[in-house]
Amino acid sequence: MALAVEEQSLAIRAMAAADEISQRRLDRIASHLRATSLMKDEQLAAEVCAAAAKVSKRPVSVSVLTHLMAGGYPEDRQKVLDFFLKRPDLETPVEITKEQHRELAYKQLLAIVREAGVNPMKYLMEDPGQYFALLEAVGYIDMSLAIKLGVQFSLWGGSVVNLGTQKHRDKYLEGISTLRYPGCFAMTELHHGSNVQGIQTTATFDCMSDEFIINTPSEGATKWWIGNAAVHGKFATVFAQLCLPSPDSHLDTNMGVHAFIVPIRSLEDHAVLPGIEIRDCGYKVGLNGVDNGALRFHDVRIPRDNLLNRFGDVSRDGKYTSILPTINKRFAATLGELVGGRVGLAYGSVGVLKAAATIAIRYSLIRQQFGPPNQPEISILDYQSQQQKLMPLLSCAYAFHFATEYLVEKYGEMKKTHDDEVIADVHALSAGLKAYITSYTARALNTCRESCGGHGYAAVNRFGGLRNDHDIFQTFEGDNTVLLQQVAADLLKQYKAKFEGGALSVTWDYLRNSMGTYLSQTNPVVTHRDGHAHLRDPHFQLDAFQYRTARLLHTAALRLRKHSKRLGSFGAWNRCLNHLLTLAESHIESVILAKFIDAVDGCEDKDTKKVLNLVRDLYALDRIWKDIGTYRNQDYVAPNKAKAIHRLVEWLSFEVRGVAGSLVDGFAIPDSLLRAPIGLQSGQYSEYSHYVGFD
């Protein structure tokens, strides 16, 4: 078997070499013809620091970009932005106490629902894309407001809609939509975050009273970091172990984690209800407009109907029934219905990246420093070092935008069809994109701050606030390291299914290809090709990403099988953990690039399409260069090709610099909502001076 595979591999390499021989000759001829041109390119890159006037300008329509980046709901987005533009009293000041910020965030949320006439709950249920567009717009106003909106509608409201049945919708939905019933989502405990199956809160059924009794059995079972709990919440969706008394034993029977609606404050006077303890989690690194609290329950009784019973129910006589046969399947179904939170975080994180990129790039365009002898100072974005910091970051903002638009589309499809394949697809894709994008944005925020020097450190210019507010995105709705492991596990499951003749889900189609397909790309001719046309070919770029993922997947499977014989499955997984995380990130990068290519292909404006091609090339080649060691180790890229990729990344960063202003204008974030003086479209220094008190 191994010999046959080896022979097949050699045959593939031989055929590829024969097919490519003419191309190699052409490349050699072209390299001679290109020599002067390449020298000029390198000279141009070297002169960027000293010749601002030579910056390449490409025609691009900001209005086309704006329409493209607004997604499918530009009117809804603009409605919210216009509302806050007319309400300066709702603007979040730079200096504000925790208590003031919490009340302002709640006032902002009430204004959206009761004054602007927006119904987020309706959006979420009928058209998720509309809801996530709203969430991005709200994030520009205040990240605390965006999180508070998400807690109320996506988490509290979403749990009632997705985990409950019609009786729960009839009783609670109208109050949730109008904010008469502000609520919480009480899943995380002091001792358990990512391992939700291990939570310790109990909900024990009492047949005599037809009630569940909610208890916090230990300090570690305290519900922690519960948004809306400290001040405003009146209800909580509480996740607990459902326990049924056993007639044959003094021990209860644990039916696994279920969700329950628990009133925590009086509807009349907002007093905390008996048996419930609420404490304030206090100041946080960021998001201090969100009132996070800790909850404990002491023999709190709720009606049996307060069990959110879509996946499991208890009858009046204490009999448990479910459409799903095991605890694990019920748990998976329960969490599967809550992926909307991850979708929202991925989408919202892109909005944060857009805002930070806008501020840093606009400032870098106007800030002048040094220059050639006896000549005017030049823009700091004319320095190659600044371009290399910010232009790949800008390309990622565009790439992530198109990827999350696709994620929202798939999420909407999942909610409509309830198709098992699409559900599994969205679960893995939302986990991977949330983890990858939020981690990247967290690093990018520091890059943007540093790129603006001392002025980036001023609170009014918002990098500190954005960084602190966004930082928690990496750990809530699932720790990023844990989520990437879920992606790796899904890939390995499908890798196994591939060899057993099973079907693969729609997103990972490229894994249908045999390893032989990718081996053919490592023949000496291809690995040495370094022409611009080849490197900027989206087929080469995507093949490179997918080749890396396929190799990582193949070697991960082999390593796990090897180590499991000695260490067991858990030990083998832990032994290969870094490999698995790299595999997951590589796969997500492949999906992001594929969606970027689709978006560029779908752009109908000729000039804009050329610019987007430029941005896509920078995203793809910069990602390849960042992991060039892997490609070199796998003999996918020869040394001359690696050098050519590096040179091309520098040149593409220079080219994108020429349209960087238009690209960030395409995000269409109004100055009054961006609020950073150094990031405004005009009058930056005047606004900054005015802020500190100069006339």
Beta strands, then each sheet from edge to edge (+ up, - down):
strand 1: 183-186
strand 2: 202-206
strand 3: 211-215
strand 4: 223-226
strand 5: 235-245
strand 6: 252-263
strand 7: 276-280
strand 8: 293-297
strand 9: 300-303
strand 10: 313-314
strand 11: 320-321
sheet 1: 1+ 5+ 2+ 3- 9+
sheet 2: 1+ 5+ 6-
sheet 3: 4+ 8- 7+
sheet 4: 10+ 11-
end
